[in-house]
Amino acid sequence: MDRDRKPERAVNSHSIDIIVPVWNRPVETRDCLVTLMEHAPGARLILVDNGSDRETERLLQEFAEILDDRALLLRNDVNQGYVRAVNRGLARAEADISIVVRNTSRVTAGWLEPLLAFAESHPDAGIITPRLVPDNGGRSGADSKGAGVPFEVSHGNLAAMLVKKQLFDRIGGLSEEMDGGGWCLKDYSRRAFASGFLTWTVPACTVWYRDEVLLGSEVRRAETLQRSIALYLQRWGEERVYCINFPEGVDLDIVEQKFSVVLAGARQGSQFHLLVRAQLYRDMQQAGYVERHDDIRVHRLPRIMPERGAAKALAALRAEHSALVAVTGVDGLPFPGAADAIPFSDLEHRVNSTAAELYTADKADAICTNSW
């Protein structure tokens, strides 16, 4: 049975809804809510009590009374699972921007403004995460800011994650058939991409987080994980790893012509390793290609004997990824140490075929209808 502890309002006067699913851990929950009250004063908090014990239930009631119309307290009599709690909060959100924050996370001063600014300036950014820093219980440096520019990522993170209402209205919540870990989040980002939305991280925002408590037996968790992987592969196919060698003479113009294919493949869940010469690496770095997506990694080859360096890099990557596919960056030019390398045109065909088969509005609608 679900019980709402505050009356529902017809209109949300706040521009941001922050969803905090809670299952026990009252000390961490108090810390989380205090930092949200301090560093997100204009937001409404949607507190989803996921069957907590009496101590935590009273804590949430106290915060809801203090916050008054800045809080909506929802109660599940039993723990329905983290993903369901997140979805319930997202479904009750009314603002254009929702942010999921785990009750063991702590936000810092200035964390919110860069997230909101990026969301406003990037209409196709549907999921945005801050810089997440492991919290070992200390408070020293908790307000430090991250360095670097925003970049795309494979998936979000439920420790802290912004979700636009426009995206939620389009694809719904996270898949309740999966666990609340990486595969569930990857699935959500793939569904978002199929509907025209991207997933980003903004390093200028800092949120401290603690690892979640693992529930259930080890055997049952393993079964859930395998079920999640199987469902993900059924929906989106196998995630592949590619290594692309750009030989001597390739300049930034050639990379720019091919990068859209690589970026599209990364958005589909594949991982790319680009082997480039030193000058090209510098040019790509200045043009913003080196830190563009967390599944695109650019490796700078040595100035002396770069061909040998490419062969060694490929061997090391194949030792890590047994199914890695080598790709020639320029059709007709060999990949040192990779007689089985496919031409770039074949990679382009694979990416385009996957887009046509899986990343369509009809596919997204079919998955969303049955996912939660």
Secondary structure, 3 states (H helix, E strand, C coil): CEEECCCCCCCCCCCEEEEEEECCCHHHHHHHHHHHHHHCCCCEEEEEEECCCHHHHHHHHHHHHHHHHHEEEEEECCCCCHHHHHHHHHHHCCCCEEEEECCCCEECCCCHHHHHHHHHHCCCEEEEEEEEEECCCCCCCCCCCCCCCCEECCCCCCCEEEEEHHHHHHHCCCCCCCCCCHHHHHHHHHHHHHCCCEEEEEEEEEEEECCCCCCCCHHHHHHHHHHHHHHHHHHHCCCCEEEEECCCCCCHHHHHHHHHHHHHHHHCCCEEEEEECHHHHHHHHHHCCCCCECCEEEEECCCCCHHHHHHHHHHHHHHHCCCCEEEECCCCCCCCCCCCCEEHHHHHHHHHHHHHHHCCHHHHHHHHHHHC
